[in-house]
Amino acid sequence: MESNQEKILNILLSDVKGARITGSDEISITGIVLDSRKIQSGSLFVALRGTQTDGHQYIATATELGAAAILCEELPEQISEQVTYIQVEDSAAAMGLIASAFYGHPSRKVKLVGVTGTNGKTSVATFLFQLFRRLGYRCGLLSTVQNQIEDEVIASTHTTPDSVALNQLLAQMAAKNCSHVFMEVSSHAVAQHRITGLHFAGGIFTNITHDHLDFHKTFDNYIAAKKGFFDQLPKSAFALVNIDDRRGSVMVQNTRAKVETYSLQTLAAFKGKIISDTLAGMHMDVNNQEVWFRVIGRFNAYNLLSVYGAAVLLGEKPEIILVELSNLKSPPGRFEQFHSADEIVGIVDYAHTPDALENVLETIAHLRSGNEQVITIVGCGGNRDSEKRPKMAAIACKFSNKVILTSDNPRFEDPMDILAQMQKGVPPIDFKKTTTIADRREAIFKAGLAANPGDIILIAGKGHENYQDIQGVKHHFDDKEVLLEVFEKRHSN
C-alpha cells in the first residue's frame, strides 16, 4: 500500500506511546507493508503476530529487500545499522496509529459512522450509504459485500480491512470529496486493532448473539470486543444502541459518546411499531409518523430504525429521512426475493448464525398466507464456530416443512463431518422431513424441482457470496444463479 508522498518517521510515531527506537527516527517512509515480499526501498515493515504466521519470522527478509524501518514487538538477534527498529508492546495497535498518520488522518476529514453487532451490519451500513446519497451527499461504504466510493465498487475480502488498507481507502474517499463514510465494524477488527487510530462521528449497535467463538473462544470475549468499539468513541460522537437487546446498555457502559436508543418494544429516542408486514412491503409507525417501506421483516424494522436514528443524529430532517428511506431496497443477498413463473418464491439470505436464521424463518412464517410449504436449504461454514451447527439444523426444522442440510464453505474441513454435527440438532420427530445433500447445487435443484406453486424456498448462509471455499480454493458458486436456473428449468418443462 503506497502513498503519493514520503513521510518522516518521527511524525508518523507522534501518537504511538512508549515506542523504543533503535536507529534514526528522521528517515523518510514511502509505504507501510505487512507482506515482506512487497517491500520496496523506504518501506516500513510491520511484524504482526497473526493467527497463521508470525511476521517477526520475516524481519531478516524485509531487511534484505530494502526496508527502511521495522515495527516489531521483539527486536531480532541481528540488528542492521541501515535500518531503524521501532519496538512496541502491540504491533497491530501501533500500526493503526501509524497508518492513520501516514495517510493524513483521513477519518477526521469525513463523518465516519461504524456499525457493529452480530446481525444487520451490512444492511444498516448499506442503507445509510444509499440514504445519504439520496440526500445529496458524496459517500463511501466499507462492508462485507463490497467497498464503494460513490458508484465505484472495490472488491471486499474482509468485513473490515487491515488498518493500512482501511486508511488508504478512507484517504481515497476523502480525496474524492466524500462527506460521509459508513462501515461495518467486526469484532475481529476491534480485537485486532484494525480500527485503532480512526476517528468516528458515531457508532451503532444492532444486536449480539453467539458467533465467531472459533476466534474469540468465549462469548464474554466476543461481547468485550464489540463493547471495545464503543469504549473508543470520542466525546463528540454518538452511540446509538438497540435497547431491546439485553446487552444494548452493556455496550455503552464506559463510552464517552452521547448515548441514544432505538426500540420496537419500549420507550426510546427512536421508537418504531410494525403495523403490517407482507411480501410486498412493511407498514410502520416511526416516532408517530406512518411510513411504508419496500423492505420487510421484523429484523429490517430494527435496521431501518437504527438508520433513521443515525441520520437524525447526523443532522438530517426526520420527515425527509423517512421519505427517502421508504424508497430503499435490501442489499444483495439480504432477504432477496425471486419468483418463478408458477409463483414459487425463492429467498436468498446471508443468515449464517442461529439468531439470523431464526429471524428470517420467523419472518417467512409471519408472511405465509395459507398452506404453502417452507423448504429450507442450510449449511454451516468449515473452520468456524462449531457450536452453532446443531442449533442451525434445529431452527431450520422448527420453522420448515422440509429441510435440506448442505455444504457451505467447508474450507479445510470435510463437509460430511460438518453435516454430521448439524444432524445432531435434528429432533427425532423431524427425521423424515430432513434430507442431507452435500452438493449445494444438487440441494437447490432438489428443492426447486420438488416445490409446488406458492411454496417458499429459503436458501440460507451465503447471500451475496459467489463462491464456495473448498480446501483454500474459491470455486465460483452463486445461490441466486442456481435458483434462477432451476426456475428456468421448471418453466421450460
C-alpha positions as a Python dict, from the first residue, in 0.01 Angstrom:
ca = {
    (1, 'M'): (0, 0, 0),
    (2, 'E'): (189, 307, -119),
    (3, 'S'): (130, 677, -66),
    (4, 'N'): (195, 955, -314),
    (5, 'Q'): (440, 1118, -79),
    (6, 'E'): (704, 1031, 175),
    (7, 'K'): (652, 1086, 547),
    (8, 'I'): (918, 1141, 812),
    (9, 'L'): (917, 855, 1064),
    (10, 'N'): (908, 1069, 1379),
    (11, 'I'): (590, 1239, 1255),
    (12, 'L'): (428, 901, 1196),
    (13, 'L'): (517, 796, 1552),
    (14, 'S'): (376, 1108, 1721),
    (15, 'D'): (66, 922, 1854),
    (16, 'V'): (248, 597, 1942),
    (17, 'K'): (319, 584, 2315),
    (18, 'G'): (616, 404, 2467),
    (19, 'A'): (796, 317, 2141),
    (20, 'R'): (1165, 228, 2179),
    (21, 'I'): (1361, 334, 1873),
    (22, 'T'): (1691, 188, 1759),
    (23, 'G'): (1839, 399, 1479),
    (24, 'S'): (1726, 730, 1328),
    (25, 'D'): (1364, 844, 1352),
    (26, 'E'): (1422, 1116, 1091),
    (27, 'I'): (1424, 882, 790),
    (28, 'S'): (1162, 900, 513),
    (29, 'I'): (897, 630, 488),
    (30, 'T'): (739, 564, 148),
    (31, 'G'): (489, 293, 242),
    (32, 'I'): (366, 56, 515),
    (33, 'V'): (395, -314, 432),
    (34, 'L'): (275, -629, 612),
    (35, 'D'): (392, -877, 346),
    (36, 'S'): (774, -891, 330),
    (37, 'R'): (752, -990, -40),
    (38, 'K'): (611, -645, -119),
    (39, 'I'): (896, -450, 39),
    (40, 'Q'): (1036, -158, -161),
    (41, 'S'): (1309, 89, -76),
    (42, 'G'): (1180, 314, 202),
    (43, 'S'): (913, 73, 326),
    (44, 'L'): (816, 34, 691),
    (45, 'F'): (771, -339, 752),
    (46, 'V'): (523, -432, 1025),
    (47, 'A'): (590, -760, 1206),
    (48, 'L'): (242, -876, 1308),
    (49, 'R'): (163, -1181, 1515),
    (50, 'G'): (-124, -1337, 1315),
    (51, 'T'): (-338, -1645, 1367),
    (52, 'Q'): (-147, -1832, 1093),
    (53, 'T'): (204, -1681, 1089),
    (54, 'D'): (426, -1452, 1294),
    (55, 'G'): (562, -1156, 1096),
    (56, 'H'): (870, -1149, 1319),
    (57, 'Q'): (996, -1451, 1122),
    (58, 'Y'): (1027, -1229, 813),
    (59, 'I'): (1220, -935, 959),
    (60, 'A'): (1551, -1057, 809),
    (61, 'T'): (1387, -1096, 466),
    (62, 'A'): (1236, -747, 488),
    (63, 'T'): (1576, -605, 579),
    (64, 'E'): (1746, -778, 285),
    (65, 'L'): (1481, -645, 45),
    (66, 'G'): (1546, -284, 150),
    (67, 'A'): (1305, -199, 430),
    (68, 'A'): (1395, 136, 585),
    (69, 'A'): (1230, 58, 920),
    (70, 'I'): (1084, -235, 1112),
    (71, 'L'): (790, -214, 1354),
    (72, 'C'): (803, -507, 1593),
    (73, 'E'): (732, -635, 1942),
    (74, 'E'): (1066, -816, 1973),
    (75, 'L'): (1398, -700, 1827),
    (76, 'P'): (1573, -953, 1603),
    (77, 'E'): (1905, -1102, 1710),
    (78, 'Q'): (2081, -944, 1412),
    (79, 'I'): (2047, -565, 1402),
    (80, 'S'): (2126, -380, 1078),
    (81, 'E'): (2281, -34, 1109),
    (82, 'Q'): (2100, 69, 789),
    (83, 'V'): (1757, 0, 940),
    (84, 'T'): (1553, 176, 1211),
    (85, 'Y'): (1372, -53, 1456),
    (86, 'I'): (1060, 58, 1642),
    (87, 'Q'): (982, -176, 1930),
    (88, 'V'): (629, -152, 2071),
    (89, 'E'): (405, -352, 2302),
    (90, 'D'): (148, -425, 2030),
    (91, 'S'): (243, -401, 1662),
    (92, 'A'): (-120, -404, 1542),
    (93, 'A'): (-225, -114, 1767),
    (94, 'A'): (82, 90, 1670),
    (95, 'M'): (24, 15, 1302),
    (96, 'G'): (-326, 161, 1322),
    (97, 'L'): (-192, 489, 1461),
    (98, 'I'): (96, 500, 1210),
    (99, 'A'): (-129, 416, 913),
    (100, 'S'): (-371, 692, 1009),
    (101, 'A'): (-85, 945, 1026),
    (102, 'F'): (73, 817, 703),
    (103, 'Y'): (-247, 877, 506),
    (104, 'G'): (-310, 1218, 666),
    (105, 'H'): (-572, 1113, 924),
    (106, 'P'): (-845, 1063, 660),
    (107, 'S'): (-1113, 960, 914),
    (108, 'R'): (-1100, 1316, 1050),
    (109, 'K'): (-1186, 1455, 706),
    (110, 'V'): (-1519, 1267, 676),
    (111, 'K'): (-1808, 1181, 904),
    (112, 'L'): (-1728, 815, 974),
    (113, 'V'): (-2006, 601, 1122),
    (114, 'G'): (-1936, 243, 1235),
    (115, 'V'): (-2195, -33, 1265),
    (116, 'T'): (-2132, -333, 1490),
    (117, 'G'): (-2334, -631, 1610),
    (118, 'T'): (-2381, -996, 1514),
    (119, 'N'): (-2654, -942, 1254),
    (120, 'G'): (-2764, -645, 1045),
    (121, 'K'): (-2427, -472, 998),
    (122, 'T'): (-2430, -494, 619),
    (123, 'S'): (-2791, -389, 585),
    (124, 'V'): (-2755, -89, 816),
    (125, 'A'): (-2429, 34, 661),
    (126, 'T'): (-2569, -13, 308),
    (127, 'F'): (-2900, 157, 391),
    (128, 'L'): (-2708, 455, 536),
    (129, 'F'): (-2489, 473, 225),
    (130, 'Q'): (-2796, 463, -3),
    (131, 'L'): (-2989, 711, 210),
    (132, 'F'): (-2718, 976, 232),
    (133, 'R'): (-2652, 953, -141),
    (134, 'R'): (-3023, 1014, -196),
    (135, 'L'): (-2994, 1312, 39),
    (136, 'G'): (-2732, 1459, -195),
    (137, 'Y'): (-2405, 1370, -20),
    (138, 'R'): (-2096, 1205, -166),
    (139, 'C'): (-2044, 884, 32),
    (140, 'G'): (-1818, 586, 93),
    (141, 'L'): (-1912, 234, 205),
    (142, 'L'): (-1696, -31, 374),
    (143, 'S'): (-1892, -356, 402),
    (144, 'T'): (-1881, -735, 380),
    (145, 'V'): (-2043, -725, 37),
    (146, 'Q'): (-1825, -454, -115),
    (147, 'N'): (-1637, -133, -59),
    (148, 'Q'): (-1772, 158, -257),
    (149, 'I'): (-1678, 519, -334),
    (150, 'E'): (-1992, 670, -485),
    (151, 'D'): (-2054, 443, -790),
    (152, 'E'): (-1706, 291, -792),
    (153, 'V'): (-1709, -62, -648),
    (154, 'I'): (-1397, -205, -486),
    (155, 'A'): (-1391, -578, -406),
    (156, 'S'): (-1416, -667, -36),
    (157, 'T'): (-1221, -956, 118),
    (158, 'H'): (-1283, -891, 489),
    (159, 'T'): (-1568, -731, 682),
    (160, 'T'): (-1311, -476, 798),
    (161, 'P'): (-977, -443, 607),
    (162, 'D'): (-643, -419, 791),
    (163, 'S'): (-562, -70, 921),
    (164, 'V'): (-327, 14, 633),
    (165, 'A'): (-578, -82, 362),
    (166, 'L'): (-855, 83, 562),
    (167, 'N'): (-677, 419, 593),
    (168, 'Q'): (-580, 406, 227),
    (169, 'L'): (-946, 353, 131),
    (170, 'L'): (-1055, 635, 362),
    (171, 'A'): (-790, 861, 207),
    (172, 'Q'): (-927, 781, -141),
    (173, 'M'): (-1278, 862, -17),
    (174, 'A'): (-1165, 1192, 133),
    (175, 'A'): (-972, 1278, -186),
    (176, 'K'): (-1291, 1221, -386),
    (177, 'N'): (-1477, 1464, -158),
    (178, 'C'): (-1687, 1211, 31),
    (179, 'S'): (-1851, 1380, 329),
    (180, 'H'): (-1982, 1060, 492),
    (181, 'V'): (-1845, 707, 519),
    (182, 'F'): (-2039, 413, 661),
    (183, 'M'): (-1856, 99, 766),
    (184, 'E'): (-1914, -236, 929),
    (185, 'V'): (-1702, -286, 1238),
    (186, 'S'): (-1645, -656, 1306),
    (187, 'S'): (-1545, -799, 1643),
    (188, 'H'): (-1222, -919, 1475),
    (189, 'A'): (-1148, -562, 1368),
    (190, 'V'): (-1171, -435, 1726),
    (191, 'A'): (-972, -723, 1878),
    (192, 'Q'): (-702, -697, 1609),
    (193, 'H'): (-676, -315, 1631),
    (194, 'R'): (-780, -262, 1269),
    (195, 'I'): (-985, 46, 1373),
    (196, 'T'): (-726, 185, 1616),
    (197, 'G'): (-642, 543, 1519),
    (198, 'L'): (-972, 610, 1341),
    (199, 'H'): (-1197, 900, 1440),
    (200, 'F'): (-1567, 809, 1441),
    (201, 'A'): (-1859, 1051, 1427),
    (202, 'G'): (-2089, 777, 1555),
    (203, 'G'): (-2136, 411, 1634),
    (204, 'I'): (-2442, 186, 1600),
    (205, 'F'): (-2510, -139, 1787),
    (206, 'T'): (-2758, -378, 1624),
    (207, 'N'): (-2768, -693, 1842),
    (208, 'I'): (-2546, -970, 1974),
    (209, 'T'): (-2578, -1348, 1964),
    (210, 'H'): (-2330, -1637, 1960),
    (211, 'D'): (-2085, -1612, 1670),
    (212, 'H'): (-1713, -1625, 1595),
    (213, 'L'): (-1635, -1832, 1906),
    (214, 'D'): (-1370, -2003, 1691),
    (215, 'F'): (-1175, -1675, 1718),
    (216, 'H'): (-1288, -1523, 2048),
    (217, 'K'): (-1306, -1857, 2238),
    (218, 'T'): (-1572, -1734, 2482),
    (219, 'F'): (-1895, -1536, 2447),
    (220, 'D'): (-1767, -1288, 2707),
    (221, 'N'): (-1462, -1216, 2489),
    (222, 'Y'): (-1692, -1163, 2190),
    (223, 'I'): (-1908, -917, 2387),
    (224, 'A'): (-1595, -739, 2512),
    (225, 'A'): (-1469, -696, 2154),
    (226, 'K'): (-1797, -539, 2043),
    (227, 'K'): (-1803, -317, 2352),
    (228, 'G'): (-1444, -214, 2278),
    (229, 'F'): (-1568, -20, 1976),
    (230, 'F'): (-1793, 199, 2192),
    (231, 'D'): (-1520, 237, 2456),
    (232, 'Q'): (-1306, 402, 2185),
    (233, 'L'): (-1564, 654, 2064),
    (234, 'P'): (-1479, 1020, 2132),
    (235, 'K'): (-1697, 1255, 2335),
    (236, 'S'): (-1808, 1427, 2013),
    (237, 'A'): (-1960, 1107, 1871),
    (238, 'F'): (-2299, 945, 1919),
    (239, 'A'): (-2355, 584, 2035),
    (240, 'L'): (-2689, 454, 1908),
    (241, 'V'): (-2794, 120, 2058),
    (242, 'N'): (-3078, -128, 2020),
    (243, 'I'): (-3218, -115, 2372),
    (244, 'D'): (-3438, -422, 2306),
    (245, 'D'): (-3121, -633, 2302),
    (246, 'R'): (-3042, -710, 2664),
    (247, 'R'): (-2676, -623, 2604),
    (248, 'G'): (-2751, -291, 2440),
    (249, 'S'): (-2696, -98, 2763),
    (250, 'V'): (-2380, -301, 2839),
    (251, 'M'): (-2221, -181, 2513),
    (252, 'V'): (-2225, 183, 2625),
    (253, 'Q'): (-2140, 150, 2995),
    (254, 'N'): (-1799, 312, 2954),
    (255, 'T'): (-1842, 518, 2639),
    (256, 'R'): (-1767, 890, 2631),
    (257, 'A'): (-2006, 931, 2336),
    (258, 'K'): (-2360, 1066, 2358),
    (259, 'V'): (-2586, 762, 2410),
    (260, 'E'): (-2916, 732, 2219),
    (261, 'T'): (-3153, 434, 2187),
    (262, 'Y'): (-3392, 276, 1939),
    (263, 'S'): (-3662, 16, 2006),
    (264, 'L'): (-3970, -169, 1888),
    (265, 'Q'): (-4069, -273, 2241),
    (266, 'T'): (-4000, 5, 2488),
    (267, 'L'): (-3952, 380, 2527),
    (268, 'A'): (-3660, 508, 2323),
    (269, 'A'): (-3547, 818, 2136),
    (270, 'F'): (-3631, 638, 1812),
    (271, 'K'): (-3940, 422, 1857),
    (272, 'G'): (-4099, 201, 1595),
    (273, 'K'): (-4408, -16, 1566),
    (274, 'I'): (-4491, -259, 1284),
    (275, 'I'): (-4846, -202, 1160),
    (276, 'S'): (-4842, -464, 883),
    (277, 'D'): (-4579, -683, 716),
    (278, 'T'): (-4628, -863, 383),
    (279, 'L'): (-4413, -993, 97),
    (280, 'A'): (-4487, -664, -81),
    (281, 'G'): (-4363, -434, 197),
    (282, 'M'): (-4387, -320, 557),
    (283, 'H'): (-4609, -50, 711),
    (284, 'M'): (-4457, 106, 1024),
    (285, 'D'): (-4507, 383, 1273),
    (286, 'V'): (-4175, 562, 1333),
    (287, 'N'): (-4183, 828, 1605),
    (288, 'N'): (-4556, 881, 1540),
    (289, 'Q'): (-4513, 903, 1161),
    (290, 'E'): (-4666, 627, 946),
    (291, 'V'): (-4438, 505, 667),
    (292, 'W'): (-4448, 225, 408),
    (293, 'F'): (-4116, 54, 335),
    (294, 'R'): (-4014, -174, 50),
    (295, 'V'): (-3808, -396, 281),
    (296, 'I'): (-3982, -647, 505),
    (297, 'G'): (-3939, -838, 830),
    (298, 'R'): (-3906, -750, 1195),
    (299, 'F'): (-3525, -763, 1171),
    (300, 'N'): (-3540, -497, 898),
    (301, 'A'): (-3769, -286, 1117),
    (302, 'Y'): (-3477, -267, 1363),
    (303, 'N'): (-3234, -193, 1081),
    (304, 'L'): (-3449, 91, 949),
    (305, 'L'): (-3494, 239, 1298),
    (306, 'S'): (-3117, 247, 1351),
    (307, 'V'): (-3065, 413, 1012),
    (308, 'Y'): (-3337, 669, 1085),
    (309, 'G'): (-3186, 743, 1428),
    (310, 'A'): (-2833, 778, 1293),
    (311, 'A'): (-2948, 1013, 1017),
    (312, 'V'): (-3128, 1235, 1269),
    (313, 'L'): (-2818, 1236, 1492),
    (314, 'L'): (-2612, 1338, 1188),
    (315, 'G'): (-2835, 1643, 1150),
    (316, 'E'): (-3086, 1543, 883),
    (317, 'K'): (-3456, 1632, 895),
    (318, 'P'): (-3682, 1345, 1018),
    (319, 'E'): (-3957, 1388, 758),
    (320, 'I'): (-3710, 1395, 465),
    (321, 'I'): (-3525, 1090, 603),
    (322, 'L'): (-3847, 886, 616),
    (323, 'V'): (-3947, 977, 260),
    (324, 'E'): (-3610, 865, 125),
    (325, 'L'): (-3597, 552, 345),
    (326, 'S'): (-3930, 437, 203),
    (327, 'N'): (-3765, 401, -140),
    (328, 'L'): (-3469, 183, -32),
    (329, 'K'): (-3427, -183, -126),
    (330, 'S'): (-3246, -460, 65),
    (331, 'P'): (-2875, -510, -7),
    (332, 'P'): (-2778, -810, -226),
    (333, 'G'): (-2829, -1143, -50),
    (334, 'R'): (-3029, -997, 237),
    (335, 'F'): (-3382, -1144, 218),
    (336, 'E'): (-3353, -1112, -159),
    (337, 'Q'): (-3668, -1243, -332),
    (338, 'F'): (-3704, -1427, -663),
    (339, 'H'): (-4027, -1552, -818),
    (340, 'S'): (-4075, -1841, -1062),
    (341, 'A'): (-4329, -1832, -1346),
    (342, 'D'): (-4552, -2067, -1143),
    (343, 'E'): (-4534, -1848, -831),
    (344, 'I'): (-4273, -2023, -622),
    (345, 'V'): (-4095, -1769, -401),
    (346, 'G'): (-3720, -1813, -359),
    (347, 'I'): (-3545, -1619, -85),
    (348, 'V'): (-3165, -1592, -69),
    (349, 'D'): (-3031, -1469, 265),
    (350, 'Y'): (-2690, -1443, 430),
    (351, 'A'): (-2826, -1583, 759),
    (352, 'H'): (-2535, -1789, 893),
    (353, 'T'): (-2595, -1765, 1268),
    (354, 'P'): (-2878, -1932, 1469),
    (355, 'D'): (-3031, -1595, 1554),
    (356, 'A'): (-3022, -1468, 1194),
    (357, 'L'): (-3173, -1792, 1061),
    (358, 'E'): (-3450, -1779, 1321),
    (359, 'N'): (-3524, -1415, 1236),
    (360, 'V'): (-3558, -1494, 865),
    (361, 'L'): (-3769, -1806, 920),
    (362, 'E'): (-3995, -1628, 1170),
    (363, 'T'): (-4047, -1354, 912),
    (364, 'I'): (-4138, -1614, 648),
    (365, 'A'): (-4377, -1784, 894),
    (366, 'H'): (-4545, -1450, 958),
    (367, 'L'): (-4578, -1380, 584),
    (368, 'R'): (-4730, -1715, 492),
    (369, 'S'): (-5084, -1678, 369),
    (370, 'G'): (-5209, -2038, 351),
    (371, 'N'): (-5090, -2396, 309),
    (372, 'E'): (-4771, -2324, 117),
    (373, 'Q'): (-4466, -2523, 225),
    (374, 'V'): (-4144, -2371, 351),
    (375, 'I'): (-3837, -2556, 223),
    (376, 'T'): (-3511, -2451, 388),
    (377, 'I'): (-3164, -2521, 249),
    (378, 'V'): (-2891, -2452, 504),
    (379, 'G'): (-2531, -2541, 585),
    (380, 'C'): (-2252, -2426, 817),
    (381, 'G'): (-1906, -2298, 730),
    (382, 'G'): (-1594, -2501, 798),
    (383, 'N'): (-1320, -2391, 1040),
    (384, 'R'): (-1569, -2169, 1221),
    (385, 'D'): (-1773, -2184, 1541),
    (386, 'S'): (-1891, -2548, 1555),
    (387, 'E'): (-2130, -2491, 1848),
    (388, 'K'): (-2387, -2335, 1620),
    (389, 'R'): (-2411, -2630, 1379),
    (390, 'P'): (-2674, -2842, 1561),
    (391, 'K'): (-2860, -2523, 1658),
    (392, 'M'): (-2890, -2415, 1295),
    (393, 'A'): (-3038, -2753, 1197),
    (394, 'A'): (-3282, -2748, 1489),
    (395, 'I'): (-3406, -2398, 1398),
    (396, 'A'): (-3448, -2494, 1032),
    (397, 'C'): (-3658, -2796, 1138),
    (398, 'K'): (-3871, -2592, 1377),
    (399, 'F'): (-3990, -2346, 1112),
    (400, 'S'): (-3984, -2553, 790),
    (401, 'N'): (-4192, -2823, 625),
    (402, 'K'): (-3881, -2966, 457),
    (403, 'V'): (-3512, -2916, 536),
    (404, 'I'): (-3208, -2990, 323),
    (405, 'L'): (-2875, -2979, 505),
    (406, 'T'): (-2594, -2899, 263),
    (407, 'S'): (-2240, -2768, 222),
    (408, 'D'): (-2149, -2403, 286),
    (409, 'N'): (-1783, -2300, 252),
    (410, 'P'): (-1635, -2616, 411),
    (411, 'R'): (-1287, -2463, 386),
    (412, 'F'): (-1041, -2718, 522),
    (413, 'E'): (-1298, -2942, 692),
    (414, 'D'): (-1469, -3248, 547),
    (415, 'P'): (-1823, -3138, 450),
    (416, 'M'): (-1964, -3467, 578),
    (417, 'D'): (-1816, -3403, 924),
    (418, 'I'): (-1988, -3064, 935),
    (419, 'L'): (-2317, -3215, 822),
    (420, 'A'): (-2289, -3492, 1082),
    (421, 'Q'): (-2262, -3224, 1352),
    (422, 'M'): (-2564, -3043, 1209),
    (423, 'Q'): (-2766, -3368, 1203),
    (424, 'K'): (-2724, -3399, 1581),
    (425, 'G'): (-2956, -3098, 1613),
    (426, 'V'): (-3241, -3259, 1417),
    (427, 'P'): (-3516, -3371, 1659),
    (428, 'P'): (-3624, -3738, 1606),
    (429, 'I'): (-3974, -3622, 1513),
    (430, 'D'): (-3823, -3426, 1218),
    (431, 'F'): (-3602, -3703, 1073),
    (432, 'K'): (-3845, -3776, 790),
    (433, 'K'): (-3863, -3417, 664),
    (434, 'T'): (-3485, -3368, 671),
    (435, 'T'): (-3251, -3463, 387),
    (436, 'T'): (-2872, -3431, 371),
    (437, 'I'): (-2718, -3346, 31),
    (438, 'A'): (-2354, -3234, 46),
    (439, 'D'): (-2356, -3090, -308),
    (440, 'R'): (-2512, -2743, -267),
    (441, 'R'): (-2613, -2718, -633),
    (442, 'E'): (-2788, -3054, -615),
    (443, 'A'): (-2961, -2944, -293),
    (444, 'I'): (-3101, -2629, -456),
    (445, 'F'): (-3214, -2825, -762),
    (446, 'K'): (-3389, -3085, -546),
    (447, 'A'): (-3577, -2816, -356),
    (448, 'G'): (-3660, -2617, -666),
    (449, 'L'): (-3794, -2909, -865),
    (450, 'A'): (-3988, -3060, -574),
    (451, 'A'): (-4163, -2736, -476),
    (452, 'N'): (-4528, -2672, -561),
    (453, 'P'): (-4670, -2340, -684),
    (454, 'G'): (-4687, -2095, -394),
    (455, 'D'): (-4418, -2269, -187),
    (456, 'I'): (-4135, -2068, -32),
    (457, 'I'): (-3774, -2183, -66),
    (458, 'L'): (-3516, -2029, 168),
    (459, 'I'): (-3151, -2069, 69),
    (460, 'A'): (-2959, -1955, 378),
    (461, 'G'): (-2598, -1889, 465),
    (462, 'K'): (-2421, -1742, 164),
    (463, 'G'): (-2632, -1449, 50),
    (464, 'H'): (-2418, -1220, -169),
    (465, 'E'): (-2123, -1464, -187),
    (466, 'N'): (-2046, -1601, -533),
    (467, 'Y'): (-1806, -1879, -435),
    (468, 'Q'): (-1761, -2199, -236),
    (469, 'D'): (-1441, -2202, -28),
    (470, 'I'): (-1303, -2558, -51),
    (471, 'Q'): (-950, -2651, 63),
    (472, 'G'): (-827, -2294, 27),
    (473, 'V'): (-967, -2252, -326),
    (474, 'K'): (-1269, -2034, -404),
    (475, 'H'): (-1482, -2206, -668),
    (476, 'H'): (-1749, -1996, -841),
    (477, 'F'): (-2090, -2065, -689),
    (478, 'D'): (-2384, -1827, -663),
    (479, 'D'): (-2707, -1935, -488),
    (480, 'K'): (-2906, -1683, -693),
    (481, 'E'): (-2772, -1810, -1024),
    (482, 'V'): (-2855, -2171, -938),
    (483, 'L'): (-3202, -2080, -809),
    (484, 'L'): (-3286, -1890, -1130),
    (485, 'E'): (-3151, -2184, -1333),
    (486, 'V'): (-3392, -2416, -1151),
    (487, 'F'): (-3682, -2175, -1205),
    (488, 'E'): (-3597, -2161, -1576),
    (489, 'K'): (-3592, -2541, -1593),
    (490, 'R'): (-3935, -2558, -1425),
    (491, 'H'): (-4069, -2307, -1677),
    (492, 'S'): (-3925, -2494, -1978),
    (493, 'N'): (-4066, -2826, -1862),
}
